[in-house]
Amino acid sequence: MTARVAATVDGVPVPVDDVDAREARLRGGPLAAALPAAGTSEGRQLRRWLTQLIVTERVIAAEAAALGETGRDAPSEAELLPDTTAR
């Protein structure tokens, strides 16, 4: 069986399973009650947003790799977002 593909980044498929997994993590987290119900128009919009987020993360990772960036010298999340509310 062929995996369903949500998008392709630099020739590498982004499987729908990755979007499903990200949504499941959100729905299993502490802020799950604030999320729209699955299957509603708002729930579908959440999945579109998650797909865009995953694709953006992979585009950035692909570009960083193409530039030879390893991330070793990158600041931590805590350094970039010292306010825990922003994280």
N, C-alpha and C positions, 0 to 999 in steps of 0.2 A: 504494500500500500504506500502511495506517495503522500508525503506530508503536505498539508496545505500551506501555501506561502502568503504571508501578509504583505511583504515588501521584499525588495532586493537592494542591498547596499554594496557597492563595489563588486558586483557579481556574486555576492554571498546572500543566499536566501535568509529571510527573517521568518521563521515558521510561526503559524498561528498559535502553536503550542506555547511559544515564548510570551505572546500577548496573554494567553489564558493563564499562564503561570504568574505573570505580573499582576493580573487582575485578582487572582486567588490570594496572593500575598496581601494585597490591599484589603480585600474583603475579610481576611483573617486577622487583620491588624486592629489596633485600638481605636481607630477612627472609622471603622467599617459602617457604623450607624449613619455617618454623614454622607455616605456614597449613595448615588441613585440606585434604584432597584434594577437588577439585571433584566434584560429583555425589554425595558422601556426605551423611549427615544433618548432620554438622558443617559441611560445605561449604555446605549450604543455610542453616544457621544464620548463617554468615558473610555470605551474601547478604542475609538478613533484617536483620542488624545494619548492613550497609552502606546498605541502603534507609532504615533509621531515621536513620542519620547524615546522609545526603543530605537527607532531609526536614527534619530539625532545622536543618541549615545554612540551608535555604531559608526555613523559618519565621522564623528569626532575621533573615535578610536582609530579608524582607518586612516584619517588624515595625519594623526599623530604618528602612527606607525610609518607612514610614507615619509614623514619628515625625520624619522629616527628618534622621536621623542619616547622616552621610556616611562616618564612620570615619576622617576626617582626624586627629582628636585621639586616636585609639585607640592604646594601647600596642602595641608590636611583640611578636611571639611570643617573641623573646629576652628582652624585659623581663618578660613574664608567666611564662615558663618558663626561668629562667636555667640550670637544670640540663639539659644537653643530653640526658641519658637520658630525661627527661620528654617531650622533643619527639619 
